[in-house]
Amino acid sequence: MNFWSKARCNLRQWPLLRRQLATHNISPGSIPPLTSSKGPTAIMLLNMGGPATIPEVHNFLYRLFADEDLMPLGKYQKQIARFISWRRTPKIEQHYSEIGGGSPIRRWSEYQGREMCRILDILSPETGPHVPFVGFRYANPLTETAFQQILDSGIKRAIAFTQYPQYSCSTTGSSLNELSTLSKQLDPEGTIHWSIIDRWPTHDGLVSSFAELITAKLESAYKPEEQEEVILLFSAHSLPMSVVNRGDPYPAEVAATVWAVMNKLGFKNKYRLVWQSQVGPTPWLGAQTSDTVKALAKKGQKMMLIPIAFTSDHIETLHELDLEIIGELEEEGFTGITRADSLNGHPVFVEALADVVINHLKQGAVATKQYAMTCPMCTKESCISSRKFFLEEQRGL
């Protein structure tokens, strides 16, 4: 079976894709040949990543705590990171053992990238073929590895596509800072022309995906008369208040996603935005997910947790939400607490990824206007340098 025969077969899985083909006056039986005037296009999916095996846990933790964009620890960042990672490794190894021996984030990222590019080759043949790469900040495959793979492929056009829908300097910003540094080190001649998708918090496909998964869980886990009484708790990874107070846009963009999802659902349920995964004694953004769930459970409330800032399952969903929060309360006799499924391979979500890229290609911009603005109180040279690289050097200014 050739490529286009496979693509036609896969159309049955993608309802939005069928509608988009109809909009472009393309029928499934007349998909155009793969000819490209602007491609090929490499698409690097950027994410934090997670250790796929237990032996990878220590290095993952060290890279995470050593990243001052994610977790500023002061003058002795690397020394503190070594101590924290050494101390936390046994506990985190146990957590990964309890969810199957590693994080599934790489598997889901590779699947999402592969299926996204399959759709892009159909809807945007002029920029194809589209080739997916996964670049993780703290786990294999690292951003450096993905960058080298693109160099070795000979592809000259690349899109850095953040898999954090809501922008934060500690996540997307850190990944883009790393990418600009690698570009100068590994590709000093600038043979790869980069553009970036730096945020997409209210994209309709993303919002629709969350809404469908929430509705499905309400219908499967609760009786019809109970469904509108379930409180929806949208849970996102927290940030240190030092990051928030310097002007990071993440809290506002996560709230924008939450509002858009609730609007799609018709505001039928009560809801709150809560924050998880706080580490260390310094103040973090709250209210904390665990505290909120416990307080509502004691009041007899039914509730559903929704991982609103994650695009696939990983330790924060499979262990922190499922085992530490929901599982422990169930052991104490509390009922009526569920979690919406993660986006993972949801067809509408994968189509959303492709649509985000298509819109980016049509606009022809290097990045969003928001990316040009650093946090008002930011003084980091790495943030200024990366913006200069993407917004000036990649535009040929």
N, C-alpha and C positions, 0 to 999 in steps of 0.2 A: 504494500500500500504506500503510495507516494505521499509527500507532505500535504498537498492540497486535499487529497482524499481523506487523510486523517483530520484535517481542519474541518471539512464538511461534516464528518461524523461527530466531531466535538461540538458542533453548533447546537446539537440537541441539549447540551448541558448548560448553555449560556443564553438565557432568554433576553437579556439586555443586548447581547451581541447581535441576536437576530433582528431586534428592533433597530439597532444602529446600522446594520447592513441595509435594511429597508430604507432608512433615511438617506443613505448614500446611493440608493438605486442599484444596489448590488444584491443579486439573489444568491442563495447558497449553491446553486448549480452553476454559477458563472463567476466564481471568485477569480480575480485577475491573477496573472502570473506574477511571480516574485521578481519584479524589476525595480531597481532603486536608483534614483538620481541624487539622493542625499544620504544614503546609508552606506555601509552598515552602521548601526547604532548600538553601542554598548550601554547597558543600564545597570548601574551598581546600586543594589539595595543596601542602604546603610542602617545599621542597628547596633545595639549594645552587644548582642550575642549572648551565648551561655555555653558552659562546658558540656560537650556531648558525652564525655566519659568522666568517671570519678578522678582519674589521675590529672585531669586538666583543671580541677577546681582551684588549686593553689595559685597557679599562674593567672587564672581568670580574676581571682580576688585581688592579687597584687596589682594587675593592670588597672582594675577598677578604682582601688583606693589611691593609686599613684596619679590618677588623672585629676588635676586641680580644677579643670572645667566642671567636672561632675561633683567633686567633693573637696572644696578648698580646705586644706588642713594646715596651711601656714608654711613657714620657712623650711621646716624639716619634713616636707610632704613624703618623700620617698622612704625615709627612715620610719616614719609613722606607718606608712603603707605596708612595709615589710613586717612590722610588729602586728598590725591588725590582721593582715592576711594569714600570718603564722598562727595567731591565736584563734581565728574563726574557721580555719580550714577543716578541722575535724567535725565541727558542728554542721557546716555547710555540706561536707561530703555525706554526712548522714541524711541530710535533707534530700540530696539528689538520689541517694540510694532508695529513699522512700517513694520517689516518683518514677522509678524505673531505671535508675543508674545514669541519668544525664538529662540535659535539657533538649526538648524537641524543636527548639527555635530554628536550628539550622535546617532541619528537614522541612519545616513549614516554609521557611524563607526561600529555599530552593524550589519548592513546589510552586509557591506564589509567583516567583520570578519566571519560571518556565511557562506556566499557564498564561501569565500576563503577556509575555512575548509572543506566544502563539496567537493571541487575539490581536496584538499590535501588527503582526505580519499580515493579517487579513485586512484590518481597517486602515493601516497606514503603510502600504507596500512601498511607497516612495522613500520612506526613511528606513526600510528594512534591508536585510534581515536584522531583527532585534535580538541581541544576545545578552542574557542575564548573567550578572555576577553578584556574589554576596560578599560584602565587606563589613566584618564585625569589628567593633572597637576594642573588645577585651578578650575575644575567644576566636578560635579558628573557624572559618578562614578570616584572618585579619585583613584590615583595609589594605595594608601593604601588599599582601598576597594577591588580593583581587586587582590592585593597581598593576602589579607586574603581569598578571594574566592578560589584562587588556593591552598592555604594551606588547606582549609576546604575540597577541592575536593580530596586531597590525591595524586594529580599528582606530580611526582618527576622531570619531565623534562619540562623546560619552555624556551620559546624564547621571548625576549623583542624586538618587531618589531616596530621601529620608523615609524610613518606616516608622518614624514618630509623627503621627498626623499633626500634633501640636508642637510648635517650636519651643525649645528651651536651649539656652547656651550650654547647659550641662549635658545635653544629649545630641541633638542635631548640630549645635554649635561646635561641640567637641569633635564630632565626626568630620565636619567640614574644615575645621582648623587642621586636623590631622591630614586630610586629603590635600589641602593646599601645600602643606609642608612636604608631603611625599611627592607632589608634582614637581616642586623645585629640586628635590633630591634625585628622583628617578627619571624625570623627563625634563631636564633643564632647557631643551630646545623647544619645548611646548608642542610636541607632535600631536598630543591629544587635546582636542578642543572640548572644554567642559561647560556644561550648564547644570543648574541645580534646581531640584524641586525641594524647597526648604520647609514647606508647611502646606497642609490641606485639611484643616480641622472641621470644615463644614461642607465638604464635598458631598453631593447628594447620594452618591453610591455608598460612601462610608456611613452616612447617617441612616440610609435605608437598610444596610446590613445589620447595624446595631438594632434598629427597630424590629426587623424580622426575627432576629435571635431572641430578643426580649419577649416578643409576642409568642414565639414558639414555646419558650420556657414557661410563660404564664399559663398557656393552654395545656401543657403536659404535666405541670407540677401542682396546679391548683384547680379546685372546683370552679365552675363558672361564676358562682355567687361570691367567691373569694377573690377573684382576680383583681378587681379594682381597689381592693383593700391592701394589696401588697405594696409596701414601700420600696421604691427603686433606689438603691444605693450605688451611685456611679463612683467607682474606686480608681484612683490614678496614683502613680508613684509620686511620693511627696518630694519636696525640695527643702534644703536648708533655708531658713529665713534670711540668712546673709545673701543668698542668691536672689531670693524674691525681692528683697529690699533694694537691691541695686537696679531693679527694673526689668527683671526677666519676664517675658510675655506669656510664659507657660500657663500660669493659673487662669488667666483670662481666656486663652485659647481652648483649654480643656473645658472651661465653663461654657464657651461658645458651642462646643460639640454637644455637651449635655443638653443645652437649651434646644438645639436643632433636633436632637433625637426625641426629646419630650414633645416638641412641636409636631413632629411626624406622628407620634403616638396620640396626639390630641390632648395631652396633659390629663389623661384619665387617672393617673396614679400620683400619689405624693412622692416626692423625690428629694434627694440630697446628694451633693458632691462631697466625697470624703477622700482621705489620703492615706496611703499605706507605705510600708517599707522604710520607716524612719530608722536611722542608724546613729548611734552615739548620743552623747548627753546634750549637745547644742540644740537650740530651738529649731523645729521644723514646721512646715506648713501643716495645719490641722483643719478640721478635726480628724483624728486618726480613725481609720476604718475599723480596727479591732475594738476600740472603745465605743464607737457608735453602735456597732452590731450588738455588743454585750448590753448596752443601755437599752436598746429597743427590744431585745429579746426578753429582758426582765419585765418589760411592760406588756409582753404577750403579743408583740407585733410580728406579723409575717413580713418577710423582706427578701429581696433578690439583689445579689451583688452583680455588678456589671463592670468588667475590666475595660474602662473607656479609653485608656491611653495605650493599650497594647494591641498589636496586630496578630499575635498568635499566643498560644500557651507557652509558658515557661515557669520557672520556679515561683514567681510571684502569684501566679494563678493556681498552679497545681499543688503547691505546698502551702504558701501563706494563706490564700483564701480558702482553698478546699479542705486542707488538713488542720491548719493551726486555728483558723477562725470558725468555719462552719463545722468541721469535724469535732473540735473540742466542745462546742456548744451542744451538738447532738449527743455527745457522750454524757453531758450534764442533764439531758432530758428535754432540751429545747427543740421544737419542731417548726416547720414552716419557713426555714431559711434555705435558699437555693442560690445558684450562680448561673447566669446566662452563659451559654457556650461562647468560647472565644471565636474570633473571626476566622482564623486558620484557613481552611480551604473553601469557605463559603462562596458559592458561585457569584453572587452579587458583589461580594468584596473583591474578588479577583478581577471582575469586570471593571470595578471602580478603579483599581490600580491602573488598568490599561487606559481608562478614560482620563485619569489625572495626567498620564504621560502624553496622550493625544492633545489635550488642552495646552500643555506646556509646549509641545512642538508647534502648535498653531500660533501661539502667542509670540514665539521667537525671542523671548526675553531670557537673559542669563539666569535671573532669579526674580523673586517677588520684590516689590518696593520695600516691604517690611524688612527684608534681609539687610538692606543697606543701612539700617539703623541699629547701632549697637545699644546695649542697655545704657540708659542715661548716666549711670554711675560707674560704668565699666572703664577700667584703665589697662586692660590686658592687651599687650602688643600682639598676641596671637590672634585675637578677634579682629583687630584693625588690619593686620597683615592678610588674613584670609579673605576679608571683604575686598581689599585692594586687588588680590589675585583674581577672584571670581568676577568682580564688577568692573575692573579696569583692564587687567591684562587679558582676560578671556574675551573681552569685547574689543580688544585691539586698540585701547586708548593710550 
